Structure formats: C-alpha cells, structure tokens
C-alpha cells in the first residue's frame, strides 16, 4: 500500500466530518432504548496501579489558582499561571491514562413513531386558534384558560404514546423507591441526605435573609395583590414588564397557606420551586453520566451561593435554571431513547419556562443548537428524520403553552420587548462604543465570571467576587479541560452541546450592550448554572472514580472518600459564608431599614393607632414609602408626605398620629415641632450607621 502523504493526513484530520465523528477505532457504547442507564460505564481504566500524582497535583494547582482570584488579593497573574499549570498537568494525566479513557455514547437507532390519532388532531388544530384568539386584552379568563387546557389535552390525546404501567399506590411507590428487592437501598438514603442539606441551605433563616425589600419587591407585591383582587393579567407591564408565573404562584401560596402579602411569600415560592427542580437536576446528572454525577450535581448546585442568592432575593430570577434542568433532561433522554413522550414533556416545560423569566427566552436557541449538533453527529442517517419529527413535536407543545404570551407579544410588541431593546440598543442610552467591541468585552467578562468577578449588583450578589466558590470554580475549570479532551477523543455530541450552551445561556447578560456595567449578571446569566455545575460534577466524579479504581488498599480508598467529602464540605462551608453571612450583611448595608420602620408602624396600630394616621416624612433618596406600608401589613398604601404638606394634610385628621422622620432631616423635624408642639420624638437606632430615624408620636385630642 502507498504511504499516506502529510497533506492527505492533514485533510483527514481537519475535515468537517471528523469534527463530529471519531475514527473507527473508538468503541461504541450501545444503550438501552427504554430510558434506563447505560449498561457499559462511560469510564474505563487500563488496570495500572501507579499513583496518579499528575491528576492530584492538577487539582491542588486549580484550587491554589482560584485562591489567588478570591478577594481581597485577586491576583489574576498568579491565578492564570497556576490554572495554566493545572491544565497542563491534567492533560498530561489524561494522556498517561491516569484518568479514565472515555467511551462514546451512542443512541440505539429506534424510530420515533409517526402514528397519530386523527380525530383528536382535527379537534386540536382549531382549539389552538380558538385559544389564541381568546387571550386578547391581556387577561386570563375562565373561558381562555379552559380553552387553553382543552388545547393541551387534545394535543396529548393526539400525540401521546400510551405506556403500559401497573397501577401503584403511594405506599408501594415509596417502598419500591426505598428498597431494592428485600434490601434497603442505602443509595437513596444518601440522595435524600444531600437533598435535605440543600433544603437547609435554602430555608435557613429565610424570613430574615435577606431582610429588607427593594422597590422591585414593591412592584411584585402590588402585582400579586392585583391578581388576588381579580386583575388576572397575562403580562405585567409596569416596571419594565414581567412574565406571570411567579405572581400566580405567590397568590396561590397566599390563598392556600396564608403567608400574607410579604417578602417571605416571595422568597418562599422561589425556594420551593428551586428545591423541586433539584429532582430533575439529579436525573439530568444521571442521564449525562452516572448516579454519582447526579448526586454531585445536586450537591454542588444545592450548596451554591449563586443559586441560593438569586432564589432568596424573592424575584423571578431563579425560574430560568428551574425550567432549564427538566427541559434538558427530557431532551437528552429523548434523543438517546427516541421516546416521543420525552419531547412532548420538553416542549410543555419550554413553553411554561417562557412564562417565567425573560432570560429564559434564549432557551429555544439552546434547543436548536443541541438538535443541530446531534444531527451533525448523525449526518445522513435515519436518526435525523426522527429528530426533525421529535423537534417539531417539542416546538408544537412549546407553542401551545406559550399561547397567552404569544398573543400579548403580537398585540403589544413594544411592551414585551422593551427591557431587551433598551439593553441591546441605543433606545434608552447611547452605546458606549463600537458594537463588536462592547459585545466581545461583555462576552469575556461573562465567561470569566465564575472565576473572577460577578458584577456590581448588590441585590443579587456579593459584588466583585467570583460567582463560584473555590472548590466549584476549580472543578469547573478542570471539567472544561476534561470536556474538551473528551470531545476531541470520543466526539460525544453531549459534551460539545454542554460547552456550546454556556455562552448561549449567558447571552441575556452579554447583550447588555448599552449598559455594559450591568454585565456580568448572576440573574440574567442564571441559566448557565445548569451546564456549569454539570461540568463541575463530571470533573469531581471522574477524578474520584479514577482514584478509587487505582486504590488497592482500604486505607487508600478511605482517603479517596475523605477527599470527596472534604471537597464537598469545604464547598458547602464557603457557600454558607457567602450566601448566609456576607450577602445578608452587605445587603443590609445597601438597603434602607424599611422592615424596622414597618414594625414601628405595626406597633403604633397595635396600641390603638389608625393605620391611616401613619406618615413617612419625605426626603430625596430615602426609603420607598410604599415598602414601609407593606412591611406594616398594608399593601397598596403609600405613607409618603412632604414637610410642606404636613399642616394642610394632617391637622384636620383626628386621633393619634405617627410620623417617621430621617434622623438628619432638620426641616422635617422643625416642621413637626411647629405643627404639633405636643408631639414626642423617639429615636430608633440601627445596626447600620446612617439609617437612624425618629418616630414622632402625636397624641390624640
């Protein structure tokens, strides 16, 4: 045979076909089509027992690198040098097979059935148009909600594939979940323990952390109050516009659990939905790796200060990762097993996510990217026809769930796109530079956010520190190196998809071209939590598994267990400090003490005062006086009054009166002394200097 020329070799290696397909020497890991776990492990070992010093040293250098990037030092030169050394050692270890060699996952080529039920289809199609037409006027009504649900039911009747399952009650389900045969499943106990620890992180002092509300919270509570009063809007247009799910969830909590129109209600609803999403976080990790991947993924994300902060703040910010996790789970499993129902569920959740938070609007781009990568991987094969059909189903059911907001978007395009347009264009403020220059600057800042600085928005972060804790950041970096290496070696389309989706999910933050100071943003880039922590979990699992397989003595295996537990414990401890010590402290110093002022007003009413006889004497750039009323339990009231209006606005009102005055407001205090010379000024001190105020009490006649 003729020897291959250098030119032919380079052509073969650099061809677009090889971008998605490895050479024929790679083994293929066939998987079951029933949605179960792969029979062959994703990681194999060469059986050698040499000590994996390169991998361990790479981990140590990655942690040292991140220590250099932590405040207050933030020495980026040393951090970059150490991370570069860590990457070099990790690649060396991978080439020397200290870490496992990774096999390629391949789906079993089964066909997604094209059969549908014809009669329900002819009911489904007109119902889509009928539901769409009835959503006019930006209102949910009994009629359009029933039509919407009927449309969904008809769609499921048309396309859902029935599955044969034995009827099972809750007790039997619980027994099967906790036991394997007649033996107690200790693994489930471990999963439950991690979930409980995550619950602790997210519910610890939830009523106090964070303490005071901001004006954004005022708008949210006013919208929830409108819902409870029967104003069932589809899109809440004030304050830049907001999607509806949070408001209806919070209204439901107020009705069912009597949590009240409070900051706690906002925080509780978001914390509950985040904890429910951890079920899919675990399942997504299992789908992409193993049970250990799912466990580490749930642990790292459950402990994460990033996720904890955007959940605790009580806004709708966490709804992006909450919906992304289950959508990706059903998408990955559907593409692996060719189960039509998985794509239907992914579509339903995609549409619902679009009703949650505006940053989720990039999710269709993520799904398109994933399907294109999958199809490129399976080029000119029968699977692609299945993929088109499956993706069409996903898009169809996403459209069904998106119908209310779609109608609003068509009726009021300038309203629903207002916030996006003002951030991307010069509609509100001139762009600070050339578009490409600002874009790539934003892209860089968002990309390094996990390691470097998370922005300057104190409401949703501890400003100017890395978005990740030390351990998660180090593992994320090692995971990135590992994923690139694994993709180059085995061309798993899932690896490339995980890498590609990170910048796409960060686009809502990156595209703040007119306001680059708002980038990076932990809230707008919150969807990237899912792929970032998946990659971190894969790095942790493969490292520990590599060490475990090479451990031949009980002491060595104990050391591996202690290493894993130690890394998770250190991550949990630092995240606790960030989210539950540093964050509430700086948040308290950055907000006005409206909660304390509300307590003073509440005490005044409890001692016989009239809630309508309470005022906050206005000073520019002081408290949102609506928040004081809300904190006192009176949503919709505004306690504001200016010094010049005190005499004419309050003298004719009978009964005792309460005025709250900023401690350094000389004009307001002098006015009160002149109008009400019999009043008594009581100083209320604060933990934060500059937040003192007087409660000026005027006795009744």
Secondary structure, DSSP 4 states (H G I P E B T S, - for coil): -PPPPHHHHHHHHH-HHHHH---TTS-EEE--TTS---SS-SEE--------HHHHHHHHHHHHHHHHHSTTT--HHHHHHHHHHHHHHHHHHHHTTSSPEEPEEE----PPP----HHHHHHHHHHHHHHHHHTTTSB--HHHHHHHHHHHHHHHHHHPPP-------HHHHHHHHHEETTEE-HHHHHHHHHHHHHHHHHHTTTTTSS-S--HHHHHHHHHHHHHHTT--BSSB-STT-B-SHHHHHHHHHHHHH---SSHHHHHHHHHHHHHHHHHHHHHHHHHHS-HHHHHHHHHHHHH-HHHHHHHHT-SGGGHHHHHHHHHHHHHHHHHHH--HHHHHHHHHHHHHHTTT-GGGGGHHHHHHHHHHHHHHHTTTSTHHHHHHHHHHHHHHHHHHHHHHHHHHHHH-HHHHTHHHHHHHSTTSS--SS-HHHHHHHHHHHHHSTTTS---S-TTSS-TTS-SS-HHHHHHHHHHHHHHHHHHHHH--HHHHHHHHHHHHHTHHHHT--TTGGG-S-TTTTGGGHHHHHHHHHHHHHHHHHHHHHT--SHHHHHHHHHHHHHHHHHHHHHHHHIIIIIHHHHHHHHS--HHHHHHHHHHHHHTT--GGGEEEE--TTS--HHHHHHHHT-TT---EE-GGGHHHHHTT--S-EEEEEETT-HHHHHHHHHH-TT-EEEEE--SSTT--EEEEEE---
